[in-house]
Amino acid sequence: MSSKNRLWREIPGYVFVALARRGMEKIPLDQCFLPGCDNNDINELEPFDIEEHDDDEKNIKIIKIKCHKCQGIFQFKLETLKKVAKKVGDSEEKPLSMGIAYALDEKGKNLGHIGYF
Ligand SMILES: [Zn+2]
């Protein structure tokens, strides 16, 4: 398996965005998030680098993607918050996690919060 496929496995297939009055929308992440580019062909997107940090509260992954349509590079910043549910009665504590996805440009400038996974 190529490293390209391995990196796609680190990226959620889609995230959820809350819409004001229409519930939740699913946003696929196999698209280019650079302004002015409408590439949504996974074959034209190439994840090529990953950085990962971990601490007690969250796990952060930054994945760089090359877009072969606009020739730009953008990054996904995936923050997974680790939480522990409160004990209910005698039941065991279950770890919960919630993730937030951001898009960054090549230099790390935030292009915006994409959604939750
Ligand atoms: Zn692009």
Residues whose N, C-alpha, C, O or C-beta is under 5 A from the ligand:
A	BS01	ZN	C32 L34 C37 N39 C67 K69 C70
